[in-house]
Amino acid sequence: MIRWILFAILVPVTLMTGCFDEHAPAGYEAVAAKNAAQTHSQCPDITGTFDLSTLPLGRAITDQAPPVSKGLPVLMTFKQGPTNIEAWWVVPIDSIRRWAAQEREQNGRSYSSWRELALQRPGPMAPARDIQSFRDAVAKLGPPSGPFYAGIVSYRCSENWARIREQPGFRGTVKNPGGEGFGDTEIWLGRDASGALLVKTLSINLKPIHVWGDSANTIQTSSSAAWSKVEASEFVDPVLLTERDLPPPLTVEQLPSCDEQVARLADLTNRIISTAPNGVYLVETKSPVVDATFAPECGGRGKLLELLFMADDPDQLLLVDRKILSESAVRSVTLLRKADDKPTERRLRIVLK
């Protein structure tokens, strides 16, 4: 008799959890996959490439952060895996090729080091710590040499929508803000007729109920949906770089000598002095030895310059930064001392290409 009473209680609970269907507004209708009729699948075809690296959706899909890319674009590609749709962080190969060609011309030693390292990837069975160490070493010199696996995307499908993984704070553990009971968040992905990725974020309010003794369940009391879409980018296949994708390294004869690299610093310093704004004076110059990854064969010499400027008018100091950045040999300029501390002084660190 007790068994039938419990069954009678649980059946309504199960039915009520499906009562909050949020219908898509105009412009957010998910279309069926092309092969849905043959496979009897309710899953959408979300394979494609999308710019999600700066959107909350990227973090919701995976805990794997986008790779360091030296300023190159990082996209997410959805691709059919053995059993599920997989997510991959990718840097378009065309972007890497353009970066490689420019880096080879402007910083041949560093490019050669990056190229050699990038093509010596750990095997598929390598320990995770070795893979991470490899990625960190590559990131010091240039963009990643291949895609980053970000996880499985689709876990459940319904009516041309695919639900992604459980969100942090899964069902029954997150209190509803300013209300009773608990909350749950579900994120569903679809595809519209134009190929854009549709995103439905479903916020569900849950109320706990006690079924028998200490046993408890939850029922949905209300729900709301937020809708957004992300336009598709050109598809980027998550494949590894090969030697054919990259320009060859410079030969020993083509590489500048260490003395030539150090001479570049002297030339740059002289140009800065001769073109400094009126009333701005260079009062200190340093060329410290840095991490040898900047210039391996030269022990880190010839790549870094630290300059201290003084001026009667603090506004004139701001012109120095722009002037130095306009130099073709300069990779970056960093302020080492805040101008607010000593308004008439400005110390800059300059890294050459």
GULOKE-241800 format. One record per residue: x, y, z negated of N, C-alpha, C, CB in turn; residue in one letter. Coordinates in steps of 0.1 Angstrom, whole numbers, plus 5000, padded with zeros to 4 digits. Glycine has a CB too. Layout:
REM GULOKE-241800
XYZXYZXYZXYZa;...
//
This chain:
REM GULOKE-241800
500849885000500050005000500950135000499150004988m;501950134991502950244991503550265004503950224980i;503850165012504550175025503550245034504850035030r;502350215034501350285043501150425040500050215043w;501250455026501050595022502250685027500950615007i;503450625026504650695031504550715046505950625027l;504150615053504050625068503050735072503550495074f;501950745064500950845067501450985065499650825059a;502451005055502951135052504051165063503651135039i;504851075067505951095076505551125090506950985075l;504451065095503951085108503651225111502750995111v;502851295103502651445106503951525106501751495096p;504951485097506151555097506851545110507051505085v;506951425116507551405128506951475140507651255131t;505651485139504851555150505051705149503351525149l;505151755137505251905136506551955140505051945121m;507651875140508951925144509051945159510051825140t;508051905167508051935181507052035185507751805188g;506452115176505352205179505852345183504452215167c;507152375182507652505184508352515197508452555172f;507652495208508252505221508352645226507552415231d;509452695228509652835232509652845248510852905226e;508652895254508552895268509553005274507152915273h;510152975285511153075290510353195296512053005301a;510853315294510253435300510653435315510753565293p;510053525322510353535336511753565339509453655343a;512353495348513753515352514653415344514153655348g;514153335335514953245328514353095329514953285313y;513853075340513252935343514452845347512152935354e;514552735340515652635343515152545354516052555330a;516052515364515652435375516252295373516152495389v;515652195379516052055378517352035386514951955382a;518151945382519351905389518951845403520251805381a;519751845413519451795426519151645426520551825436k;519851575417519651425417518751385406520951355416n;517951475400517151445388516051335392516451565383a;515551345404514451255408514951115409513851295421a;516251095414516750965415517250905402517950965425q;517750985393518250935380517250945369519451015376t;516051005372515051025361515651105350514450885357h;516451195352517151265342516451395339518651285345s;516451435326515851565323517051665320515051555310q;518251625323519451715321519651805333520651625319c;519951935330520252025341521751995347520152175337p;521952045358523352045364524052175360523352015379d;524852165349525552285345526952285349525452305330i;527452195357528852195362529152325369529052075371t;530252385365530652505371531652575362529452595374g;532052705366532952775359532352915354534252805367t;532552945342531953065336532953145327530653025328f;532753275327533653355318533053365304533853505324d;533553275295532953265282534053295271532353125280l;535253325275536353335265536053445255537653365272s;535353545258535053655249533653655244535353795255t;532853555247531453555243531253455232530553515255l;530253485223529953395212529653245217528853445204p;529153235229528753105234530053015235528153115248l;531153075239532352995240532752935226533553085245g;532653005216532952955202531852855198532953075192r;530552875202529552785199529752645205528152835202a;530252645217530452515224531652445219530652545239i;532652505214533852435210534552515199534852415222t;535352445191536252505181537552535186536352425168d;537852485199539152505205539252645211539352395216q;540052735205540152865210540752875224540952955200a;540452975232541052995245542552995243540553115252p;543352945253544752955252545353095254545352855262p;546553115249547253245252547653235267548553255243v;547353345274547453345288548253455294546153345295s;549053535286549853645291548953745299550953595300k;547753765294546853865301546053815313547653985305g;546353685317545553635328544153585324546353505334l;543253585333541853545329541753405324540953565341p;540953385314540753245309539253215310541153225294v;538853115317537453075320537152945314537153075335l;535852905314535452775309534852695321534552785297m;535352585323534752495334534052375327535852445343t;532752355332531952235328532152135339530452275325f;532552015336532751915346532251785341534251905350k;531651705350531151575345532351475342530351505357q;532251425329533251335324532651185326533651355310g;533351095320532850955321531450935316533850865313p;531051005306529750985300528951115298529750905287t;529651225296528951345293529651465301529051375278n;528951575301529551695306530651745296528551815308i;531851775302533051815294533251965296534251725296e;533852025286534252165287535752175287533652255275a;536252265296537752285297537952435298538252215309w;538952485290539452615292540452615303540152675279w;540352705313541152705325541652845328540452645337v;542852855334543352975340543452955355544753015333v;542753035363542753005377544252995383542053115385p;544452895391545852875396546252995405545852745405i;545353055412545753175420546353285411544553225428d;545753295399546253405390547653365385545353415378s;547853235382549153185378550153205389549153045373i;549853175401550753195413551153335414550053145426r;550253435413550553575414551553615403549353655414r;551153565391552053605379553453545381551453545366w;553553415386554853355388555653425398554553205392a;555053465409555853535420556353665414554953565432a;555553745407556053865401557053845390554853945395q;556853745382557853715371559153675377557253615361e;559153595387560353545393561153665399560053445405r;560453765404561153875410561753965399560253955419e;560953985389561254085379562054035367560054155374q;561853905364562453845352562853695355561553855340n;563753685364564153555370564553445360565153565380g;565353485349565753395340564653335331566853455330r;563753425327562653385319561653295327561853505313s;561453335340560553255348561153115350560453325362y;562453105352563052975354562852885342564552985358s;563052945330562852875318561352825316563252955306s;560452915319559052885318558652775328558153005320w;559152785340558752685350559252545346559352725364r;560552535342561052415338560352345326562552425334e;559952435317559252385305557852345308559252485294l;557152425316555752405319555552275327555252525328a;556552235335556352115343556751985336557152125356l;557352005323557751885315556651865304559151905309q;555451835308554351815298554451685291553051825305r;554051685278553951555271552951455277553551575256p;553251335276552351235281550951225275552951095280g;549951165281548651165275548551095262547751095285p;549451015258549450945245550351015235549850795247m;550851135238551651205228550851245216552351325235a;551551245204550851295192550351435194551751285180p;549251475187548751605188549751715184547451615179a;550551685174551551795170552551815181552251745157r;552951715189553851735200553151825211554351605206d;551951795214551251875224551152015220549851815226i;550752045207550652175202551952245202550052185188q;553052185199554352245199554752275213555452145193s;554452195223554652215237553952345241554252095246f;552652355238551852465242552352595236550352445238r;552752595223553352715217554652755224553652685202d;555452665228556752695235556452755248557652575236a;555452705256555152755269554552895267554152665276v;553752915257553053045255554053165252552053035244a;555253125247556253235244556753285258557353175236k;556753205268557353255281556353285292558253145286l;555153235291554253255302552853195299554753205315g;552053185309550653125308550752975307549853165320p;549652915303549652765302549752705315548352725295p;550252575315550552505327549452405331551852425326s;548352415324547252325327546052355319547652185325g;544952285321543652315313543752265299542552245320p;542952325290542852285276541452215275542952405267f;541452095270540152025268539452085256540451875265y;538252125258537452195248536352115241536952325253a;536051995247535051915241533951875250534451985228g;532951805244531751765251530651875250531251625246i;529951895261528952005261527551955257528952075274v;527151855265525751815264525551695255525151785278s;524651715246524351605236522951545238524551645222y;521951635242520651585244519951675254519851595230r;519051625262518451695273516851685272518851645286c;516251795276514751795276514351905286514251825262s;513551855296512951945306513852045312511752025299e;515051995317516052075324516852165315515352155335n;516852135302517652205293518552105286516852285283w;519852145283520752055276521152125263522052025284a;520952055252521352105239522852075236520452045227r;523552185232525052165229525152115214525852295231i;526352095209526652035197525952105185528152035194r;525852035174525352095161526152225158525351995150e;525452325154526152445150526552445136525252575153q;527652525132528052525118526852565109529152635116p;526652495098525552505090524352425096525152655088g;524552295096523552215103522252205095524052075105f;521252135100519852145095519852115080519052035103r;519152205073518852195059519952245050518652045057g;520952315055522052355046522152505046523352295050t;521552585055521652725056520352795051522052775070v;520452875041519352945036518853045047519653015023k;517453055048516953165056517153295050515453145059n;517753395057518053525052516753595047518653615062p;516653625034515553705029514253625028515253825037g;514353485029513153405028513353275021512653385042g;512253195021512353075014512752965024511053035007e;513252855019513552735027514852755034512452725038g;515052685045516352675052516152705066516952535050f;517352715073517252755087518152655096517752895090g;517852655108518652575118518752655131517952435120d;519852635138520052705151520352595161521252805150t;519652605172519952515183520252605196518652425186e;521252565203521652635215521452535227523052685215i;520652585237520352505249520852575261518752475249w;521352495271521852555283521052495295523352515285l;520752585304520052545317520752615328518552585316g;520152605340520652665352519552725360521552565361r;519652845365518552905373518752875387518353055370d;517852915396517952895410519152955417516752935417a;519653065411520853135416522153075412520853285412s;522152985403523352915398523852975385524452935408g;523253075380523653135367523353035355522953275364a;524153045345523952965333522953035324525352945326l;521952965320520953015311521252975297519452975316l;521053055287521253025274520053055265522553105268v;519552955258518452975249518952945235517252875253k;518853045226519253025212518053025204520253145208t;517752905198516552885191516852885176515852745195l;516252985169516352995155515052935148516553145150s;515252835140514152765134514152775119514252615138i;513052815113512852815099512252685094511852935095n;512952635084512552505078512152515064513752405080l;511152435060510752425046510852285041509252475045k;511552265030511752135024510452085018512952125014p;510151955020509051895013509551765006507851865022i;509051724995509351604988508351494992509351624973h;508951384997508051285002507751184991508751215014v;508851134985508651034974509851044965508450894980w;509551074952510651084942511651184946511350944941g;512951144947513951244951514151254966515251194945d;513451174973513451184988512851314993512851064995s;513451375003512951505008513051505023513751625002a;512251585030512351605044512051755046511251515052n;512051795059511751935062510751945073513052005066t;510052055073509152085084509452215090507652065080i;509152235102509352365108508152455105509552355124q;508452575100507352675097507252775108507652735083t;508352815115508252915125509552905133508053055120s;509652965145510852965153510853085162510952835161s;511953125167512053235176513253205185512253375169s;513153255198514253225207514753355213513653145219a;516153355215516753465222517353415235517953525214a;517253495246517553445259518753525265516353445269w;519653465272520653535279521153455291521853565270s;521953505300522453435311523853485315521553445324k;524653395320526053425324526153385339527053345315v;526553485347526753455361527953355363526953585369e;527853275373528853175376530053245383528353065385a;531253195380532453235386532853135397533653255376s;533853165405534353065414534852945407535453135423e;534452825412534852705404536352685403534152585411f;536752655391538152625389538252485384538752725378v;538852395392539052255388540052245377539352165400d;539752175366540752165355541852065358540052125342p;542752105366543852015370545152085366543851995386v;546251995365547552045360548252115372548351925355l;549152205368550052265378551052165382550752385372l;551452175395552552095400553652185406551951995411t;554752125410555852205416555452275428557052115419e;554452215436554052275448553252405446553152185456r;552652425433551952545430552752665427550952515419d;554052645424554952745419556052775428555452715405l;556552905429557752935436558952865430557953085438p;559952835437561152775431561852865422562152725442p;562652815413563452905404564552975412564052825392p;565053085407566153155413567453075411566353295407l;568253075421569553015420570453095411570252995434t;571553035407572553105399573053225405573753015395v;573253225418573753335426572653455426574053305440e;571353415426570353515426570053585413569053455431q;570353515402570153565389571053685385570253455378l;570553785378571553895374572453835363570654015369p;573653885363574553845352574153915339576053885356s;574753865328574453925315574954065315575153835304c;576054095320576554235321575554325328577954245327d;575054275339574054355347572854385339573654285360e;572354285331571154305323571454405312570754175316q;572654405306572954505296573054645302574254465288v;573554645314573754775322572354835324574454755335a;571354755326569954805329569454885317569054685332r;569854845305569454915293570055055293569854845280l;571355065297572055195297571455285307573555175300a;571155225319570555305330569155365325570355225343d;568355275319567055315314567155425304566255205309l;568155415295568355515284568655645291569455475275t;569555645300569955775307568755835314571055745317n;567955755320566755815327565755875318566055705336r;565655815306564755865296565255995291564555765285i;566556005288567056135283566956245293568556115279i;567156215306567156315316565756365319567856265328s;564756285317563356325320562556345308562756215328t;563056355296562356375284561656515284563156365271a;560456525279559756655279560656765271558356645272p;560356885274561056995267560756985252560757135273n;561857005244561656995230561656865224560457065226g;561856755232561956615227563356575228560956525234v;563856515217565256475216565456325212566056565207y;566256255219566656115216567756125206566956025228l;567556075193568556095183569155965178567856165171v;568555845183569055715178568755615189568555675165e;569755525192569555425202570055295196570255455215t;569355185197569755055193569454955204569155005180k;570254845206569954745215570154605207570854745228s;569254575199569454455190569354325198568354455179p;569954225193569854085198568554025194571053995194v;567853975203566453925200566453775202565453995209v;565253715200565053575203565553535217563553535202d;566353435217567053395230566053355241568053285227a;564753335237563853305248563653415258562553265242t;563953545253563853655262564853645273563953785254f;566053595270567153595280568153475275567953725281a;567753355278568453235272569953235275567853115278p;570353265288571753255291572553365285571853255306e;571853475281572653585276572453605260572153715282c;571953495254571853505240570853605234573153515233g;569953645242568953745238569453885240568653725224g;570553915246571054045249570454105262572554055250r;570254235262569854305274568454305277570554245286g;567554275267566154275269565354375260565554135267k;566054425250565354505240566054635237565154425227l;565254735235565854865233564954935222565954955246l;565554995212564855065201565355215202565055005187e;564455305203564755445204564055525194564455495218l;564755625188564155725179564155865185564855715165l;562955915186562756055192562356145181561756055203f;562756275182562356385174561856505182563456425164m;560956575177560356695184559856795175559356645195a;559856915179559257025171557757015171559757165175d;557256975183555756965185555356825186555357045198d;554656765176554256625176553556575189553456595164p;552756675195552056635207552956595218551056745211d;554156655219555056625229555556485228556256725229q;555656435216556056295214555156195222556156255200l;553856225222552956135229553256115244551556175227l;553856215250554156215264555256115267554556355269l;556156085256557255995258556755855262558155995246v;555755805254555255675257554755655271554055645248d;554055745276553555735290554655735300552455845293r;555655825297556755835306557555705307557755945302k;557755645295558555515295557755405302558855475280i;556455395299555655295305555555295320554255295300l;555855415326555855435340557055375347555655585344s;558055345339559255285344559055145349560455285334e;559455115361559154975367559854865360559554975381s;560954895352561754795345561154765332563154835344a;560154835327559654825313558454725313559254955308v;558554625304557454535302556454585292557954395298r;556854635281555954685270556654785262555454565262s;555854875255556354975246555554965233556255115252v;556254945221555554935209555955035199555854785203t;555055095192555355195182555755125169554155295179l;556955155164557455095152557155175139558955075153l;557055305140556755385129555555475132557955475125r;554555475123553355555125553655705126552355525114k;553155765135553355905137552755985125552755955150a;551755935118551156005107552156015095549855945103d;553055925094554055925083554956045085554755795082d;555556055097556456165100556056215114558056115099k;555256315114554756365127555756405137553756475124p;556956445132557956495142558956385146558756605136t;558656255142559556145146558656035153560256085134e;559255965162558555845168559655745172557755905181r;559455625166560455515170559655415178560955455156r;560355385190559655295199560555175202559455365212l;559955055204560554935208560254905222560254815199r;561154895231560954875245561454735249561654985254i;560654665256561054535261561054545276560054415257v;562254505282562354505297561854385303563854525300l;561554395316561054275323562254185326560354325336k;
//
